[in-house]
């Protein structure tokens, strides 16, 4: 393997360039930035590179991976934790390495989930606009007290666990669902239960699980019907966990009282770009945006200075580690096997 990775980074934003350039390891790679997503129309740009650095909405299906492999790309370096957009089986067959950033400031996403909860509940976004217009009327701003409310956390990995720790300070009753219970969270008073009990009991439900075949449209018409009337649903994980059309129906019937989204199942056509001067063609998204009790942010849960620094560090270490055959240990203590989904 060569010692200096030659990397094509797709879906690059200005903050990506800044955070990667600020890290000392940046000097050890040759990095070319492309501010467009990786897909069938842009794959020709990958000629001459041995590594592709991709993000959550880049296309890495069988057709793309096959073409990347043919052009000499040996390593897909995801600069995020999720990899549901990567055809892992195909990469394995092709002998391509796939790496990720398994944990980067999980508190950042957990705090954003809490911000969505608090904003939807106390309607501070509406109060802000009212007061700026000289309107101090409180009607329509009524919230509820979080203390003693039951909050269901689906998935207690790094981010879900961070949210549990935050919510414990509010005096909430916390229900958790995860195949691998966290004893540390139990010590805080969190209770592990089955998914159906969590969905039917919780006043607030927050999703923090990966997207796969089993979890796709985890929130659907049937699971929505099992929930309390007026429940609050928060998703800062992956858009595909929620059936958007089913959620729209649940909002119309008042089954859902609040919806907070930082992700959306068709976000690849919308997020991380400015569409303010365009007519958005996604009718499902536009319908969601019309509800007064829906709050949508554009996948910004990870967006803190600390998280960007950690993403840059681990991604650069992954690139250099693979290129050097893992001869030098990582400075960051995260285990290699959790970073690399495939090591040929």
N, C-alpha and C positions, 0 to 999 in steps of 0.2 A: 504493500500500500504506500501511496505517496504521503509525504509528511506535511504538505501544505494543501488543505482541502480547497477545491475550486467550487464555489457555492453559488447557486442561483436562488435568491430569495424572492418568493412571489407574495402578492397581496401586501406589499410593503407600505407602511404608513410612515409619516415623518418621525413619529415617536419611536418606531422600530429602528430607524437609522440612528437616531440619537442614542438609544439605550445600548445598541450593539457596539457602536463606535466608542462609547464611553468605557467599555470593559477592556482591560489589558489584553485579554486573549484574542481580541479582534485583530491584533497585529499578526497573529499566526495563521490567518486564513485569507483567501482571496474571495471577497464577497461582492457579488453584483446584485443590485436591487431592481426589482420590477414591481411597479405599483399596480399591476393588473393581476387578476387571479390566474391560477394554472388551470387550463382546460384544453379541450381539443383545438381551440383556435390559437392558443399561445404556446403549445408544447414545443413548437419549432425553436423557441428561444433557449431551450435546454441543451442544444448542441454544444459540445465542448466542456460541459460541466460533469463532475463526478458526484456531486451532492445537490439535492434540491431541498430547500428549506420552505416548508409550507405551513399554512394556517387552517383554521377550522372549516372554511368554505371553499378551499381549493379542491379540485377534482383529482382523485387518485384511485380511479376504478381500474378494472382489468385492462381496458384499452389503453389508458394513459400510462399505467405502469409498464405495460409491454413495450410501448414506444420509448419510454424513458430508459428501460434496460437496453434496448437496441441502440440507443444513442450514447451509452456508456455510463449512465447514472447508476451508482452502486448503493447510495444511501439516501433515504427519505428522512429528513430531520424535521419532525413536527415541533413547532414552537408553541405547544399547548399540551394539555393533558389528554384531551379527547382524540380519538383516532377512528371514529365511526365512518369517516369519509375515505378511509384507506382500505383497499381490498387486501387484507393481511394474508389470506391464503394464496393469492396470486403472487404477492411479494415473496412469500416463502418459497414458492415453486421456482421463481426467477432467481432466487439467491440474493435478494436485495435486503440490506439492513433497513430497519425502521426504528427510529427512536422518537422519544417524546420528552416532555417536561412533566413528570408525574405529580409534582406538587410545587406550586409557587404561591406563596402568601395566601394560603387558603382563607385566612381571615379577611382578605380583600373581598372575595365573592360572598362570604358569609355576612359581612357587614353590609354589602349591597342588598342582599336578600332582606336583612333587617330594615334597611332604609325603605325598601318597597313596602314592607309590612307597615311601618310607622307612617309613611306618607299616605298610603291608601286608607289607613285607619283614621288618622287625625286630619287628613285632607289638607296638609300644609301647602301643597302645590296650588290648591284653589284659594286658600287664605292669602297666600303671597300675592296672587293676581288681584284679589278683591281689595286688599289694603292699598296697593299701588293706585287703584282707581278711586280711593277714598271711601270704599264700602266696608264698614265694620260690622255688618250684620252677621250673626252667628248661625242663622238658619241654614241648614244644608251642610253644616260642618261637624255634625255630631259624630263622635267616635265611641270606642269602647275601651275599657281598661284591660291591658294585657295580663295583669296579675290574676292568677287563678284560671286563666284560659288554657285550653288543651291545644297544644301545637304538635302536629305530626311531621316528623322529619323522615323522608323517604331516602335512605342512603346515608350511612354515617361514616363515610371515608373522611379524608382530611377536611373537606369543606363542610359536610354535614356535621361533623364533630365540632367544628369551630362555631357553627350556628347554635348547636346545643349549649355550648358553654356561654354564649351570649344570652340566650333565652333564659338560662337558669338564673341569671341575675335579675330578670323581670318577675320571678316568682311564678313562671308558667308551669303547668303540668306538661311534661314532654314525653310523647310517644315516639318510638323509633322502629323503623323496619329496615333490616339488613340481614343477609344470610350470615354475616360474620359480626356478631355483637361486640361492642367495645366496652370492656369492663370498667374503663376509666369514666365513661359516660354514665354507667350504672351507678357509680359512686357519687355522681352529681345528682342522682335522683331520677335519671331518665329510665323509662320503662320500654323494654323491647316487646313487640307484639306482632301479630300477623297483619298483613296489609289490609285485609277487609275490616278488621277492628280499628286500625288507624284511620282509614278513610271515613268510616261511619261515625267515629267519635270526635274527631278533631274539629276545632273552630277554625284553625289555620293549618294548611298543608303546604309544606315546602319541599320541592323536588331537588335531590342532590345525587342522583344515580346516573350511571353511564347509559348511553343509548346503544341498544343491541336488538336482536330479533325478539327477545323476550320482553324488553321494556318499550318497544315501539308502540306508541299510542296507549301507554299505560293508563293515561287519563282519557277515557272514552265515554260514550253514552251510558254504558252499564255502570262503570265505576263512579261516574258523576251522580247517577241516580241513587247510589248508596250513601252519598255524603249528606251531612246536615244541610238544611235549607239556609242559605245566606253564607255559606262557607267562604273563606278566603283561600285562594290558590296562588302560589308563588312558584315560578320556574326560572331559575338562574343556571340550569344545567344544560340541557339540549332541547331544541325546539321540537324534535320528533317524539318526545315523551308525551306530547299533548296532541289530541285530535282537535284541530282548530275549529272545524265546523261543529263538532259536538259541544265545544266550549261556548260558541256563539249561541247555540240553542239553550244551553244552561243559563247563560246571562239573560236571555230574553224571557225565560220562565222564572227568573229570580232564584233558581237553585244555587247559582254562584252569586255571592254578594259582592265579591271583590276579586279582581284578577291582576296579578303583577307579573310581567314578563320581561326578562332581559334577553330572551332567546325566542326564536320563532321558526317553525319547521320549514318555511320557504325563505329564510333570511338571506341565503346566498345571493339572491337577486336584489337585495335592498341594503343590508347592513354594511357599515364601514365606508360608505360613500354618500356624497351630498346629492339628494334628489329634490331639493327644495324648489327648483325651477322646472320640475318635470311633473307630468301627470302619472301618478303611481298606478300601474296596471293590475296590481294584486288586489282583487276585490275582497278576498277574505281578510287580508290585513287591514284594508280600509274600513271594513265593517267593524272589526275589533276596535279600531281607533275611535269609533263614534260613541262607544259606551262611556258614560260619565264615571263609571266605577272600574275602569280599566286603565292601568298605568303601564306603558311600554317604554323601555330604554333599549338602546341599540347595542347590546352585547358589551356593556361597559363594566360588568362586575369585576373583571380582572384588572381594570385600568387604574392602577396606583403606581407611584414611583417605585415602591419596594417590589411589587410584582414584576414590573417590566425589567428591573435589574436582575431578578432571579431567573426570569425567562431567558434573558440574554446569556447569563452565566452558564446555565445548564445546557442550553442549546449549543453554545460554543464549545463547551467541554465534550458534548456528545460528538460533534463534528471532528474535533481534534483527536478524541479518544478512538473513534473508529478508524480514522486515517492512519493513526500510529499503531494500530493493532492492539490497543488497550495496554500498551507497555508501561504507561505512566498512570498512577492512580488519580482519580478525580479529586479535586480540592473539596467539592461539595460532597457530603457524606451519603447522599442518596445512592442506593445500591444499583450497580450496573444493570442487573436483571430487571429492575423496575423501570429503568429508563429505556432499555432496548427491548422492543417487542420481538425483534428478530435480529440475531447475530449469525450471519452465514458461517 
